[in-house]
Amino acid sequence: MPFRADLAAESLRGQASAPRYAAAAPKRIAVAIAGLHRAPAIDAALETQALFGEAVDVYEERDGWCWAQLTRDGYVGYLKSAALGAPLAATHRVSALRAHLYPSATIKSPPVMALSMGALVGVQDFAPPFARLSGGGFVIAGHVAALDAHADDFVAVAQKFLHAPYLWGGRTSEGIDCSGLVQGALAAAGVAAPRDTDMQEKALGAMIDPAGPLKRGDLVFWKGHIGAMLDGATLLHANGHHMMVVAEPLAEAVRRTKEKGGGEVTSIRRLNL
């Protein structure tokens, strides 16, 4: 929650004691990817990432940094002030792994940026093959989906990230971590999930017998790690051993994790989708 020793959100007055309170100033992410850091420094630990169009509540701005909370999953941290813009109503989300944002309606124009899957945009109108954005620019119409259009198979969404590099706190094909992979894939299927593995283990699905049989979409948890089953025997996960998203035998992941001191599987959970 937005609380520090010296500052808290106005909404927490009476619940949390702080020398001063600040009302939320609504903003949105105006760059392709914005890092949310633990402290107001570019080399501070990356907590997570915010994507283009996502809503942010800002509580303090100082020296080029904002202390803010992401509306998507409640994460609180520091964002570069230059990454933020005025709120804009979203109508669609990026459904492709990457979608170029063009300044004009031609693929020959140099893109302004590449939007990542899950980024939010407001579509003004469609002029195939483009969608014109209300905030300016064009994307390929087939690379976006209406906010209420959901993927049928979240595992198929996660598979699009196969071989994407591992990045602690990452949420995109440029770099992604285990919980970011699951959170983003589930979001594409219309399922809201927390950002971190411990919260995901508490919030998602129902625990099943780890002896199986397992099926596609089952979520496998270790302390601090999560993966999704591709089938009864194969795990898809972003991990620090391979430093990328891989599909491998679950038995191999279980053996290696235990050998490296990561412990046993803590639970396997099945979603009702």
Secondary structure as GFF3:
##gff-version 3
##sequence-region A 1 273
A	DSSP	beta_strand	8	9	.	.	.	ID=ss1
A	DSSP	three_ten_helix	10	12	.	.	.	ID=ss2
A	DSSP	beta_strand	21	22	.	.	.	ID=ss3
A	DSSP	beta_strand	25	29	.	.	.	ID=ss4
A	DSSP	beta_strand	33	37	.	.	.	ID=ss5
A	DSSP	beta_strand	46	51	.	.	.	ID=ss6
A	DSSP	beta_strand	55	62	.	.	.	ID=ss7
A	DSSP	beta_strand	65	70	.	.	.	ID=ss8
A	DSSP	beta_strand	76	80	.	.	.	ID=ss9
A	DSSP	three_ten_helix	81	83	.	.	.	ID=ss10
A	DSSP	beta_strand	84	85	.	.	.	ID=ss11
A	DSSP	beta_strand	92	94	.	.	.	ID=ss12
A	DSSP	beta_strand	98	101	.	.	.	ID=ss13
A	DSSP	beta_strand	113	116	.	.	.	ID=ss14
A	DSSP	beta_strand	120	121	.	.	.	ID=ss15
A	DSSP	beta_strand	123	127	.	.	.	ID=ss16
A	DSSP	beta_strand	130	133	.	.	.	ID=ss17
A	DSSP	beta_strand	138	140	.	.	.	ID=ss18
A	DSSP	three_ten_helix	141	143	.	.	.	ID=ss19
A	DSSP	beta_strand	144	146	.	.	.	ID=ss20
A	DSSP	alpha_helix	154	159	.	.	.	ID=ss21
A	DSSP	beta_strand	171	172	.	.	.	ID=ss22
A	DSSP	beta_strand	175	176	.	.	.	ID=ss23
A	DSSP	alpha_helix	178	188	.	.	.	ID=ss24
A	DSSP	alpha_helix	197	203	.	.	.	ID=ss25
A	DSSP	beta_strand	206	207	.	.	.	ID=ss26
A	DSSP	beta_strand	219	222	.	.	.	ID=ss27
A	DSSP	beta_strand	225	229	.	.	.	ID=ss28
A	DSSP	beta_strand	234	239	.	.	.	ID=ss29
A	DSSP	beta_strand	244	249	.	.	.	ID=ss30
A	DSSP	alpha_helix	250	259	.	.	.	ID=ss31
A	DSSP	beta_strand	267	270	.	.	.	ID=ss32
###
